[in-house]
């Protein structure tokens, strides 16, 4: 398995999290692209964060992409003496080929 620091960089999304949506920021060839993912519903929560079902509308209103994103509340976890890297490692162990086939189980988000 990769080191903890490489895991966090590999699966960390650069994003701005708001009440009703997340803006994911990607850099493609030095150009910043932003994707808006609407929070459809909260599908899980716990001490380390919240899991959102998110949806992005693709070209036109007919196509939609969905994913589940766990927002790890890093500062809250620090206050509770919970190591967020262990949570990230647990999420990585959860990712199996069977789960990876589901488009709704892609990446955790660390804030």
Biopython code that builds the backbone (N, CA, C, O; Angstrom):
import numpy as np
from Bio.PDB.StructureBuilder import StructureBuilder

atoms = [
    (1, "UNK", "N", (0.854, -1.187, 0.000)),
    (1, "UNK", "CA", (0.000, 0.000, 0.000)),
    (1, "UNK", "C", (0.893, 1.241, 0.000)),
    (1, "UNK", "O", (1.989, 1.211, 0.558)),
    (2, "UNK", "N", (0.442, 2.313, -0.610)),
    (2, "UNK", "CA", (1.192, 3.556, -0.688)),
    (2, "UNK", "C", (1.334, 4.182, 0.694)),
    (2, "UNK", "O", (0.596, 3.845, 1.619)),
    (3, "UNK", "N", (2.292, 5.097, 0.820)),
    (3, "UNK", "CA", (2.494, 5.769, 2.098)),
    (3, "UNK", "C", (1.302, 6.658, 2.419)),
    (3, "UNK", "O", (0.509, 7.011, 1.546)),
    (4, "UNK", "N", (1.199, 7.014, 3.707)),
    (4, "UNK", "CA", (0.072, 7.856, 4.129)),
    (4, "UNK", "C", (0.036, 9.181, 3.385)),
    (4, "UNK", "O", (-1.028, 9.618, 2.946)),
    (5, "UNK", "N", (1.200, 9.830, 3.237)),
    (5, "UNK", "CA", (1.201, 11.138, 2.576)),
    (5, "UNK", "C", (0.813, 11.029, 1.108)),
    (5, "UNK", "O", (0.115, 11.900, 0.588)),
    (6, "UNK", "N", (1.261, 9.956, 0.423)),
    (6, "UNK", "CA", (0.891, 9.811, -0.984)),
    (6, "UNK", "C", (-0.585, 9.469, -1.125)),
    (6, "UNK", "O", (-1.221, 9.875, -2.097)),
    (7, "UNK", "N", (-1.149, 8.716, -0.156)),
    (7, "UNK", "CA", (-2.588, 8.425, -0.182)),
    (7, "UNK", "C", (-3.400, 9.701, -0.061)),
    (7, "UNK", "O", (-4.363, 9.910, -0.798)),
    (8, "UNK", "N", (-3.004, 10.550, 0.871)),
    (8, "UNK", "CA", (-3.793, 11.773, 1.070)),
    (8, "UNK", "C", (-3.728, 12.675, -0.150)),
    (8, "UNK", "O", (-4.720, 13.317, -0.495)),
    (9, "UNK", "N", (-2.589, 12.732, -0.802)),
    (9, "UNK", "CA", (-2.485, 13.550, -2.007)),
    (9, "UNK", "C", (-3.240, 12.927, -3.173)),
    (9, "UNK", "O", (-3.841, 13.641, -3.976)),
    (10, "UNK", "N", (-3.212, 11.603, -3.270)),
    (10, "UNK", "CA", (-3.875, 10.913, -4.369)),
    (10, "UNK", "C", (-5.392, 11.046, -4.297)),
    (10, "UNK", "O", (-6.047, 11.195, -5.329)),
    (11, "UNK", "N", (-5.960, 10.993, -3.090)),
    (11, "UNK", "CA", (-7.412, 10.966, -2.951)),
    (11, "UNK", "C", (-8.009, 12.241, -2.382)),
    (11, "UNK", "O", (-9.212, 12.293, -2.126)),
    (12, "UNK", "N", (-7.219, 13.245, -2.183)),
    (12, "UNK", "CA", (-7.738, 14.523, -1.703)),
    (12, "UNK", "C", (-8.247, 15.321, -2.888)),
    (12, "UNK", "O", (-7.561, 15.446, -3.902)),
    (13, "UNK", "N", (-9.435, 15.851, -2.761)),
    (13, "UNK", "CA", (-9.988, 16.715, -3.798)),
    (13, "UNK", "C", (-9.792, 18.162, -3.384)),
    (13, "UNK", "O", (-10.060, 18.531, -2.241)),
    (14, "UNK", "N", (-9.329, 18.970, -4.303)),
    (14, "UNK", "CA", (-9.293, 20.409, -4.061)),
    (14, "UNK", "C", (-10.715, 20.895, -4.289)),
    (14, "UNK", "O", (-11.251, 20.777, -5.390)),
    (15, "UNK", "N", (-11.316, 21.437, -3.256)),
    (15, "UNK", "CA", (-12.732, 21.785, -3.377)),
    (15, "UNK", "C", (-13.120, 22.863, -2.381)),
    (15, "UNK", "O", (-12.460, 23.084, -1.366)),
    (16, "UNK", "N", (-14.208, 23.517, -2.714)),
    (16, "UNK", "CA", (-14.864, 24.467, -1.813)),
    (16, "UNK", "C", (-16.216, 23.855, -1.471)),
    (16, "UNK", "O", (-17.036, 23.620, -2.358)),
    (17, "UNK", "N", (-16.449, 23.597, -0.186)),
    (17, "UNK", "CA", (-17.672, 22.931, 0.244)),
    (17, "UNK", "C", (-18.640, 23.973, 0.806)),
    (17, "UNK", "O", (-18.301, 24.734, 1.712)),
    (18, "UNK", "N", (-19.851, 23.990, 0.248)),
    (18, "UNK", "CA", (-20.899, 24.900, 0.685)),
    (18, "UNK", "C", (-22.070, 24.082, 1.223)),
    (18, "UNK", "O", (-22.031, 22.852, 1.191)),
    (19, "UNK", "N", (-23.102, 24.749, 1.712)),
    (19, "UNK", "CA", (-24.250, 24.051, 2.288)),
    (19, "UNK", "C", (-24.962, 23.153, 1.281)),
    (19, "UNK", "O", (-25.376, 22.049, 1.633)),
    (20, "UNK", "N", (-25.112, 23.599, 0.043)),
    (20, "UNK", "CA", (-25.934, 22.872, -0.920)),
    (20, "UNK", "C", (-25.161, 22.310, -2.115)),
    (20, "UNK", "O", (-25.730, 21.610, -2.952)),
    (21, "UNK", "N", (-23.871, 22.617, -2.189)),
    (21, "UNK", "CA", (-23.075, 22.107, -3.295)),
    (21, "UNK", "C", (-21.581, 22.141, -2.953)),
    (21, "UNK", "O", (-21.159, 22.759, -1.976)),
    (22, "UNK", "N", (-20.810, 21.463, -3.784)),
    (22, "UNK", "CA", (-19.353, 21.462, -3.680)),
    (22, "UNK", "C", (-18.805, 21.897, -5.025)),
    (22, "UNK", "O", (-19.280, 21.451, -6.070)),
    (23, "UNK", "N", (-17.812, 22.762, -5.000)),
    (23, "UNK", "CA", (-17.123, 23.157, -6.226)),
    (23, "UNK", "C", (-15.782, 22.438, -6.219)),
    (23, "UNK", "O", (-14.910, 22.740, -5.404)),
    (24, "UNK", "N", (-15.625, 21.485, -7.133)),
    (24, "UNK", "CA", (-14.372, 20.739, -7.242)),
    (24, "UNK", "C", (-13.475, 21.473, -8.214)),
    (24, "UNK", "O", (-13.906, 21.860, -9.300)),
    (25, "UNK", "N", (-12.229, 21.664, -7.825)),
    (25, "UNK", "CA", (-11.275, 22.419, -8.629)),
    (25, "UNK", "C", (-10.215, 21.458, -9.164)),
    (25, "UNK", "O", (-9.551, 20.757, -8.401)),
    (26, "UNK", "N", (-10.072, 21.439, -10.472)),
    (26, "UNK", "CA", (-9.056, 20.599, -11.121)),
    (26, "UNK", "C", (-8.146, 21.497, -11.933)),
    (26, "UNK", "O", (-8.586, 22.482, -12.526)),
    (27, "UNK", "N", (-6.885, 21.146, -11.949)),
    (27, "UNK", "CA", (-5.940, 21.873, -12.804)),
    (27, "UNK", "C", (-5.565, 20.967, -13.960)),
    (27, "UNK", "O", (-4.985, 19.897, -13.774)),
    (28, "UNK", "N", (-5.907, 21.417, -15.155)),
    (28, "UNK", "CA", (-5.607, 20.677, -16.372)),
    (28, "UNK", "C", (-4.711, 21.561, -17.227)),
    (28, "UNK", "O", (-5.130, 22.611, -17.716)),
    (29, "UNK", "N", (-3.474, 21.120, -17.397)),
    (29, "UNK", "CA", (-2.501, 21.894, -18.189)),
    (29, "UNK", "C", (-2.429, 23.335, -17.725)),
    (29, "UNK", "O", (-2.503, 24.267, -18.526)),
    (30, "UNK", "N", (-2.286, 23.503, -16.431)),
    (30, "UNK", "CA", (-2.145, 24.817, -15.775)),
    (30, "UNK", "C", (-3.397, 25.681, -15.851)),
    (30, "UNK", "O", (-3.364, 26.852, -15.472)),
    (31, "UNK", "N", (-4.485, 25.125, -16.332)),
    (31, "UNK", "CA", (-5.742, 25.861, -16.392)),
    (31, "UNK", "C", (-6.667, 25.282, -15.331)),
    (31, "UNK", "O", (-6.862, 24.068, -15.256)),
    (32, "UNK", "N", (-7.226, 26.151, -14.525)),
    (32, "UNK", "CA", (-8.123, 25.714, -13.459)),
    (32, "UNK", "C", (-9.532, 25.512, -13.993)),
    (32, "UNK", "O", (-10.125, 26.417, -14.581)),
    (33, "UNK", "N", (-10.063, 24.299, -13.775)),
    (33, "UNK", "CA", (-11.431, 23.999, -14.170)),
    (33, "UNK", "C", (-12.246, 23.745, -12.910)),
    (33, "UNK", "O", (-11.765, 23.103, -11.976)),
    (34, "UNK", "N", (-13.469, 24.241, -12.883)),
    (34, "UNK", "CA", (-14.332, 24.043, -11.724)),
    (34, "UNK", "C", (-15.558, 23.252, -12.132)),
    (34, "UNK", "O", (-16.189, 23.531, -13.151)),
    (35, "UNK", "N", (-15.885, 22.255, -11.311)),
    (35, "UNK", "CA", (-17.092, 21.462, -11.509)),
    (35, "UNK", "C", (-17.996, 21.694, -10.318)),
    (35, "UNK", "O", (-17.531, 21.695, -9.178)),
    (36, "UNK", "N", (-19.273, 21.889, -10.562)),
    (36, "UNK", "CA", (-20.231, 22.081, -9.475)),
    (36, "UNK", "C", (-21.011, 20.794, -9.273)),
    (36, "UNK", "O", (-21.669, 20.300, -10.189)),
    (37, "UNK", "N", (-20.929, 20.255, -8.053)),
    (37, "UNK", "CA", (-21.625, 19.034, -7.669)),
    (37, "UNK", "C", (-22.666, 19.405, -6.622)),
    (37, "UNK", "O", (-22.319, 19.882, -5.541)),
    (38, "UNK", "N", (-23.934, 19.190, -6.933)),
    (38, "UNK", "CA", (-25.018, 19.481, -5.991)),
    (38, "UNK", "C", (-25.112, 18.381, -4.949)),
    (38, "UNK", "O", (-24.957, 17.201, -5.264)),
    (39, "UNK", "N", (-25.370, 18.774, -3.694)),
    (39, "UNK", "CA", (-25.626, 17.803, -2.631)),
    (39, "UNK", "C", (-27.077, 17.360, -2.772)),
    (39, "UNK", "O", (-27.993, 18.133, -2.490)),
    (40, "UNK", "N", (-27.289, 16.131, -3.204)),
    (40, "UNK", "CA", (-28.636, 15.605, -3.407)),
    (40, "UNK", "C", (-29.241, 15.209, -2.066)),
    (40, "UNK", "O", (-30.350, 15.620, -1.726)),
    (41, "UNK", "N", (-28.492, 14.397, -1.305)),
    (41, "UNK", "CA", (-28.963, 14.034, 0.031)),
    (41, "UNK", "C", (-27.808, 13.487, 0.849)),
    (41, "UNK", "O", (-26.821, 12.981, 0.315)),
    (42, "UNK", "N", (-27.958, 13.603, 2.153)),
    (42, "UNK", "CA", (-26.988, 13.070, 3.092)),
    (42, "UNK", "C", (-27.278, 11.577, 3.212)),
    (42, "UNK", "O", (-28.390, 11.187, 3.570)),
    (43, "UNK", "N", (-26.284, 10.743, 2.914)),
    (43, "UNK", "CA", (-26.521, 9.298, 2.949)),
    (43, "UNK", "C", (-25.783, 8.615, 4.097)),
    (43, "UNK", "O", (-25.902, 7.402, 4.269)),
    (44, "UNK", "N", (-25.032, 9.367, 4.873)),
    (44, "UNK", "CA", (-24.348, 8.804, 6.032)),
    (44, "UNK", "C", (-23.622, 9.888, 6.799)),
    (44, "UNK", "O", (-23.328, 10.952, 6.255)),
    (45, "UNK", "N", (-23.331, 9.620, 8.068)),
    (45, "UNK", "CA", (-22.597, 10.572, 8.892)),
    (45, "UNK", "C", (-22.054, 9.847, 10.106)),
    (45, "UNK", "O", (-22.494, 8.751, 10.450)),
    (46, "UNK", "N", (-21.099, 10.480, 10.738)),
    (46, "UNK", "CA", (-20.490, 9.905, 11.924)),
    (46, "UNK", "C", (-19.536, 10.908, 12.537)),
    (46, "UNK", "O", (-19.589, 12.100, 12.231)),
    (47, "UNK", "N", (-18.667, 10.422, 13.402)),
    (47, "UNK", "CA", (-17.755, 11.313, 14.116)),
    (47, "UNK", "C", (-16.743, 11.976, 13.184)),
    (47, "UNK", "O", (-16.279, 13.081, 13.462)),
    (48, "UNK", "N", (-16.400, 11.313, 12.089)),
    (48, "UNK", "CA", (-15.354, 11.857, 11.221)),
    (48, "UNK", "C", (-15.880, 12.717, 10.081)),
    (48, "UNK", "O", (-15.094, 13.395, 9.420)),
    (49, "UNK", "N", (-17.182, 12.711, 9.831)),
    (49, "UNK", "CA", (-17.704, 13.537, 8.755)),
    (49, "UNK", "C", (-19.038, 13.064, 8.223)),
    (49, "UNK", "O", (-19.749, 12.283, 8.856)),
    (50, "UNK", "N", (-19.355, 13.561, 7.045)),
    (50, "UNK", "CA", (-20.646, 13.320, 6.405)),
    (50, "UNK", "C", (-20.415, 12.724, 5.020)),
    (50, "UNK", "O", (-19.468, 13.095, 4.327)),
    (51, "UNK", "N", (-21.289, 11.793, 4.618)),
    (51, "UNK", "CA", (-21.246, 11.247, 3.259)),
    (51, "UNK", "C", (-22.431, 11.814, 2.493)),
    (51, "UNK", "O", (-23.583, 11.665, 2.902)),
    (52, "UNK", "N", (-22.128, 12.469, 1.376)),
    (52, "UNK", "CA", (-23.150, 13.086, 0.533)),
    (52, "UNK", "C", (-23.286, 12.317, -0.777)),
    (52, "UNK", "O", (-22.291, 11.899, -1.368)),
    (53, "UNK", "N", (-24.519, 12.138, -1.220)),
    (53, "UNK", "CA", (-24.772, 11.744, -2.594)),
    (53, "UNK", "C", (-24.746, 13.045, -3.372)),
    (53, "UNK", "O", (-25.532, 13.954, -3.106)),
    (54, "UNK", "N", (-23.837, 13.132, -4.339)),
    (54, "UNK", "CA", (-23.699, 14.350, -5.122)),
    (54, "UNK", "C", (-24.037, 14.046, -6.575)),
    (54, "UNK", "O", (-23.931, 12.914, -7.047)),
    (55, "UNK", "N", (-24.450, 15.111, -7.264)),
    (55, "UNK", "CA", (-24.863, 14.963, -8.656)),
    (55, "UNK", "C", (-24.348, 16.147, -9.461)),
    (55, "UNK", "O", (-24.393, 17.295, -9.019)),
    (56, "UNK", "N", (-23.862, 15.838, -10.644)),
    (56, "UNK", "CA", (-23.398, 16.881, -11.570)),
    (56, "UNK", "C", (-24.154, 16.697, -12.866)),
    (56, "UNK", "O", (-24.244, 15.585, -13.386)),
    (57, "UNK", "N", (-24.700, 17.786, -13.392)),
    (57, "UNK", "CA", (-25.395, 17.735, -14.677)),
    (57, "UNK", "C", (-24.359, 17.869, -15.781)),
    (57, "UNK", "O", (-23.580, 18.821, -15.811)),
    (58, "UNK", "N", (-24.364, 16.900, -16.687)),
    (58, "UNK", "CA", (-23.449, 16.925, -17.823)),
    (58, "UNK", "C", (-24.135, 17.625, -18.986)),
    (58, "UNK", "O", (-25.248, 18.124, -18.821)),
    (59, "UNK", "N", (-23.529, 17.676, -20.113)),
    (59, "UNK", "CA", (-24.035, 18.389, -21.284)),
    (59, "UNK", "C", (-25.547, 18.276, -21.408)),
    (59, "UNK", "O", (-26.084, 17.197, -21.659)),
    (60, "UNK", "N", (-26.211, 19.378, -21.233)),
    (60, "UNK", "CA", (-27.672, 19.394, -21.276)),
    (60, "UNK", "C", (-28.248, 18.889, -19.967)),
    (60, "UNK", "O", (-27.498, 18.511, -19.067)),
    (61, "UNK", "N", (-29.528, 18.877, -19.852)),
    (61, "UNK", "CA", (-30.190, 18.444, -18.626)),
    (61, "UNK", "C", (-30.462, 16.952, -18.598)),
    (61, "UNK", "O", (-30.932, 16.437, -17.583)),
    (62, "UNK", "N", (-30.182, 16.243, -19.681)),
    (62, "UNK", "CA", (-30.534, 14.835, -19.772)),
    (62, "UNK", "C", (-29.545, 13.910, -19.061)),
    (62, "UNK", "O", (-29.946, 12.878, -18.523)),
    (63, "UNK", "N", (-28.277, 14.262, -19.054)),
    (63, "UNK", "CA", (-27.255, 13.383, -18.481)),
    (63, "UNK", "C", (-26.816, 13.887, -17.117)),
    (63, "UNK", "O", (-26.514, 15.068, -16.940)),
    (64, "UNK", "N", (-26.785, 12.964, -16.150)),
    (64, "UNK", "CA", (-26.336, 13.318, -14.809)),
    (64, "UNK", "C", (-25.321, 12.292, -14.356)),
    (64, "UNK", "O", (-25.436, 11.105, -14.661)),
    (65, "UNK", "N", (-24.329, 12.760, -13.627)),
    (65, "UNK", "CA", (-23.336, 11.871, -13.038)),
    (65, "UNK", "C", (-23.500, 11.944, -11.530)),
    (65, "UNK", "O", (-23.668, 13.030, -10.975)),
    (66, "UNK", "N", (-23.452, 10.793, -10.858)),
    (66, "UNK", "CA", (-23.591, 10.769, -9.404)),
    (66, "UNK", "C", (-22.341, 10.178, -8.775)),
    (66, "UNK", "O", (-21.629, 9.384, -9.389)),
    (67, "UNK", "N", (-22.093, 10.580, -7.544)),
    (67, "UNK", "CA", (-21.000, 10.023, -6.766)),
    (67, "UNK", "C", (-21.320, 10.188, -5.288)),
    (67, "UNK", "O", (-22.138, 11.025, -4.906)),
    (68, "UNK", "N", (-20.679, 9.398, -4.481)),
    (68, "UNK", "CA", (-20.759, 9.561, -3.033)),
    (68, "UNK", "C", (-19.420, 10.118, -2.581)),
    (68, "UNK", "O", (-18.366, 9.607, -2.962)),
    (69, "UNK", "N", (-19.462, 11.159, -1.774)),
    (69, "UNK", "CA", (-18.242, 11.792, -1.285)),
    (69, "UNK", "C", (-18.326, 11.910, 0.219)),
    (69, "UNK", "O", (-19.304, 12.415, 0.769)),
    (70, "UNK", "N", (-17.286, 11.437, 0.871)),
    (70, "UNK", "CA", (-17.210, 11.596, 2.324)),
    (70, "UNK", "C", (-16.399, 12.848, 2.605)),
    (70, "UNK", "O", (-15.244, 12.955, 2.194)),
    (71, "UNK", "N", (-16.999, 13.778, 3.295)),
    (71, "UNK", "CA", (-16.323, 15.007, 3.693)),
    (71, "UNK", "C", (-15.764, 14.770, 5.086)),
    (71, "UNK", "O", (-16.508, 14.693, 6.063)),
    (72, "UNK", "N", (-14.435, 14.653, 5.165)),
    (72, "UNK", "CA", (-13.782, 14.468, 6.454)),
    (72, "UNK", "C", (-13.568, 15.836, 7.088)),
    (72, "UNK", "O", (-12.923, 16.702, 6.497)),
    (73, "UNK", "N", (-14.095, 16.031, 8.267)),
    (73, "UNK", "CA", (-13.968, 17.308, 8.960)),
    (73, "UNK", "C", (-12.675, 17.287, 9.773)),
    (73, "UNK", "O", (-12.664, 16.971, 10.962)),
    (74, "UNK", "N", (-11.591, 17.633, 9.088)),
    (74, "UNK", "CA", (-10.244, 17.499, 9.624)),
    (74, "UNK", "C", (-10.053, 18.248, 10.947)),
    (74, "UNK", "O", (-9.503, 17.683, 11.891)),
    (75, "UNK", "N", (-10.482, 19.469, 11.031)),
    (75, "UNK", "CA", (-10.297, 20.247, 12.263)),
    (75, "UNK", "C", (-11.083, 19.642, 13.423)),
    (75, "UNK", "O", (-10.574, 19.549, 14.540)),
    (76, "UNK", "N", (-12.306, 19.236, 13.163)),
    (76, "UNK", "CA", (-13.129, 18.597, 14.202)),
    (76, "UNK", "C", (-12.469, 17.293, 14.667)),
    (76, "UNK", "O", (-12.451, 16.986, 15.859)),
    (77, "UNK", "N", (-11.930, 16.536, 13.710)),
    (77, "UNK", "CA", (-11.266, 15.285, 14.046)),
    (77, "UNK", "C", (-10.033, 15.534, 14.912)),
    (77, "UNK", "O", (-9.758, 14.764, 15.833)),
    (78, "UNK", "N", (-9.289, 16.604, 14.623)),
    (78, "UNK", "CA", (-8.117, 16.949, 15.440)),
    (78, "UNK", "C", (-8.546, 17.272, 16.867)),
    (78, "UNK", "O", (-7.911, 16.835, 17.828)),
    (79, "UNK", "N", (-9.633, 18.045, 17.001)),
    (79, "UNK", "CA", (-10.127, 18.412, 18.335)),
    (79, "UNK", "C", (-10.531, 17.174, 19.128)),
    (79, "UNK", "O", (-10.396, 17.148, 20.352)),
    (80, "UNK", "N", (-11.028, 16.143, 18.434)),
    (80, "UNK", "CA", (-11.461, 14.921, 19.100)),
    (80, "UNK", "C", (-10.339, 13.883, 19.153)),
    (80, "UNK", "O", (-10.565, 12.735, 19.534)),
    (81, "UNK", "N", (-9.122, 14.298, 18.766)),
    (81, "UNK", "CA", (-7.946, 13.431, 18.760)),
    (81, "UNK", "C", (-8.149, 12.193, 17.887)),
    (81, "UNK", "O", (-7.761, 11.086, 18.259)),
    (82, "UNK", "N", (-8.766, 12.398, 16.717)),
    (82, "UNK", "CA", (-8.952, 11.329, 15.738)),
    (82, "UNK", "C", (-8.007, 11.605, 14.574)),
    (82, "UNK", "O", (-7.985, 12.715, 14.044)),
    (83, "UNK", "N", (-7.236, 10.616, 14.178)),
    (83, "UNK", "CA", (-6.275, 10.764, 13.092)),
    (83, "UNK", "C", (-7.006, 10.599, 11.757)),
    (83, "UNK", "O", (-7.462, 9.501, 11.438)),
    (84, "UNK", "N", (-7.120, 11.662, 10.986)),
    (84, "UNK", "CA", (-7.865, 11.581, 9.725)),
    (84, "UNK", "C", (-7.173, 10.672, 8.713)),
    (84, "UNK", "O", (-7.829, 10.144, 7.816)),
    (85, "UNK", "N", (-5.865, 10.481, 8.842)),
    (85, "UNK", "CA", (-5.162, 9.591, 7.919)),
    (85, "UNK", "C", (-5.621, 8.144, 8.108)),
    (85, "UNK", "O", (-5.678, 7.389, 7.138)),
    (86, "UNK", "N", (-5.946, 7.749, 9.327)),
    (86, "UNK", "CA", (-6.454, 6.392, 9.558)),
    (86, "UNK", "C", (-7.816, 6.226, 8.901)),
    (86, "UNK", "O", (-8.125, 5.163, 8.363)),
    (87, "UNK", "N", (-8.621, 7.267, 8.943)),
    (87, "UNK", "CA", (-9.932, 7.231, 8.273)),
    (87, "UNK", "C", (-9.739, 7.102, 6.771)),
    (87, "UNK", "O", (-10.450, 6.342, 6.115)),
    (88, "UNK", "N", (-8.787, 7.835, 6.228)),
    (88, "UNK", "CA", (-8.495, 7.762, 4.796)),
    (88, "UNK", "C", (-8.005, 6.366, 4.419)),
    (88, "UNK", "O", (-8.390, 5.832, 3.379)),
    (89, "UNK", "N", (-7.160, 5.776, 5.257)),
    (89, "UNK", "CA", (-6.689, 4.422, 4.997)),
    (89, "UNK", "C", (-7.845, 3.424, 5.011)),
    (89, "UNK", "O", (-7.889, 2.504, 4.195)),
    (90, "UNK", "N", (-8.770, 3.610, 5.936)),
    (90, "UNK", "CA", (-9.940, 2.723, 5.995)),
    (90, "UNK", "C", (-10.772, 2.859, 4.724)),
    (90, "UNK", "O", (-11.266, 1.862, 4.197)),
    (91, "UNK", "N", (-10.930, 4.066, 4.234)),
    (91, "UNK", "CA", (-11.666, 4.281, 2.983)),
    (91, "UNK", "C", (-10.947, 3.603, 1.816)),
    (91, "UNK", "O", (-11.592, 3.060, 0.920)),
    (92, "UNK", "N", (-9.620, 3.633, 1.827)),
    (92, "UNK", "CA", (-8.856, 2.983, 0.762)),
    (92, "UNK", "C", (-9.046, 1.470, 0.804)),
    (92, "UNK", "O", (-9.155, 0.834, -0.244)),
    (93, "UNK", "N", (-9.088, 0.888, 1.996)),
    (93, "UNK", "CA", (-9.295, -0.556, 2.104)),
    (93, "UNK", "C", (-10.694, -0.924, 1.613)),
    (93, "UNK", "O", (-10.902, -2.025, 1.103)),
    (94, "UNK", "N", (-11.640, -0.020, 1.761)),
    (94, "UNK", "CA", (-13.012, -0.246, 1.311)),
    (94, "UNK", "C", (-13.096, -0.306, -0.207)),
    (94, "UNK", "O", (-13.964, -0.976, -0.766)),
    (95, "UNK", "N", (-12.194, 0.394, -0.862)),
    (95, "UNK", "CA", (-12.191, 0.442, -2.332)),
    (95, "UNK", "C", (-11.687, -0.872, -2.888)),
    (95, "UNK", "O", (-10.483, -1.131, -2.883)),
    (96, "UNK", "N", (-12.583, -1.691, -3.361)),
    (96, "UNK", "CA", (-12.222, -2.949, -4.011)),
    (96, "UNK", "C", (-12.691, -2.845, -5.451)),
    (96, "UNK", "O", (-13.476, -1.953, -5.772)),
    (97, "UNK", "N", (-12.231, -3.736, -6.335)),
    (97, "UNK", "CA", (-12.718, -3.677, -7.720)),
    (97, "UNK", "C", (-14.239, -3.729, -7.793)),
    (97, "UNK", "O", (-14.839, -3.074, -8.645)),
    (98, "UNK", "N", (-14.862, -4.492, -6.919)),
    (98, "UNK", "CA", (-16.317, -4.599, -6.929)),
    (98, "UNK", "C", (-16.948, -3.235, -6.603)),
    (98, "UNK", "O", (-17.918, -2.825, -7.242)),
    (99, "UNK", "N", (-16.391, -2.545, -5.611)),
    (99, "UNK", "CA", (-16.929, -1.238, -5.219)),
    (99, "UNK", "C", (-16.544, -0.180, -6.240)),
    (99, "UNK", "O", (-17.346, 0.706, -6.539)),
    (100, "UNK", "N", (-15.338, -0.253, -6.777)),
    (100, "UNK", "CA", (-14.878, 0.758, -7.723)),
    (100, "UNK", "C", (-15.734, 0.810, -8.986)),
    (100, "UNK", "O", (-15.761, 1.828, -9.677)),
    (101, "UNK", "N", (-16.431, -0.285, -9.291)),
    (101, "UNK", "CA", (-17.301, -0.282, -10.460)),
    (101, "UNK", "C", (-18.503, 0.638, -10.273)),
    (101, "UNK", "O", (-19.126, 1.048, -11.252)),
    (102, "UNK", "N", (-18.830, 0.962, -9.043)),
    (102, "UNK", "CA", (-19.966, 1.840, -8.778)),
    (102, "UNK", "C", (-19.512, 3.281, -8.910)),
    (102, "UNK", "O", (-18.614, 3.712, -8.188)),
    (103, "UNK", "N", (-20.106, 4.021, -9.804)),
    (103, "UNK", "CA", (-19.677, 5.403, -10.000)),
    (103, "UNK", "C", (-19.951, 6.254, -8.763)),
    (103, "UNK", "O", (-19.391, 7.342, -8.627)),
    (104, "UNK", "N", (-20.801, 5.773, -7.866)),
    (104, "UNK", "CA", (-21.129, 6.563, -6.686)),
    (104, "UNK", "C", (-20.147, 6.361, -5.537)),
    (104, "UNK", "O", (-20.359, 6.916, -4.459)),
    (105, "UNK", "N", (-19.089, 5.594, -5.726)),
    (105, "UNK", "CA", (-18.130, 5.333, -4.649)),
    (105, "UNK", "C", (-16.738, 5.720, -5.102)),
    (105, "UNK", "O", (-15.886, 4.850, -5.282)),
    (106, "UNK", "N", (-16.490, 6.995, -5.289)),
    (106, "UNK", "CA", (-15.211, 7.373, -5.854)),
    (106, "UNK", "C", (-14.207, 7.915, -4.849)),
    (106, "UNK", "O", (-13.253, 7.211, -4.517)),
    (107, "UNK", "N", (-14.376, 9.115, -4.357)),
    (107, "UNK", "CA", (-13.301, 9.756, -3.627)),
    (107, "UNK", "C", (-13.773, 10.390, -2.326)),
    (107, "UNK", "O", (-14.853, 10.977, -2.273)),
    (108, "UNK", "N", (-12.966, 10.272, -1.279)),
    (108, "UNK", "CA", (-13.260, 11.051, -0.077)),
    (108, "UNK", "C", (-12.803, 12.492, -0.285)),
    (108, "UNK", "O", (-11.927, 12.754, -1.108)),
    (109, "UNK", "N", (-13.364, 13.376, 0.420)),
    (109, "UNK", "CA", (-13.003, 14.783, 0.350)),
    (109, "UNK", "C", (-12.540, 15.212, 1.725)),
    (109, "UNK", "O", (-13.243, 14.997, 2.712)),
    (110, "UNK", "N", (-11.383, 15.807, 1.801)),
    (110, "UNK", "CA", (-10.841, 16.271, 3.076)),
    (110, "UNK", "C", (-10.927, 17.782, 3.106)),
    (110, "UNK", "O", (-10.427, 18.451, 2.202)),
    (111, "UNK", "N", (-11.563, 18.332, 4.149)),
    (111, "UNK", "CA", (-11.658, 19.788, 4.275)),
    (111, "UNK", "C", (-10.807, 20.258, 5.422)),
    (111, "UNK", "O", (-10.749, 21.457, 5.696)),
]
sb = StructureBuilder()
sb.init_structure("model")
sb.init_model(0)
sb.init_chain("A")
sb.init_seg("    ")
for serial, (resi, resn, name, xyz) in enumerate(atoms, 1):
    if name == "N":
        sb.init_residue(resn, " ", resi, " ")
    sb.init_atom(name, np.array(xyz, "f"), 0.0, 1.0, " ", f" {name:<3s}", serial, name[0])
structure = sb.get_structure()
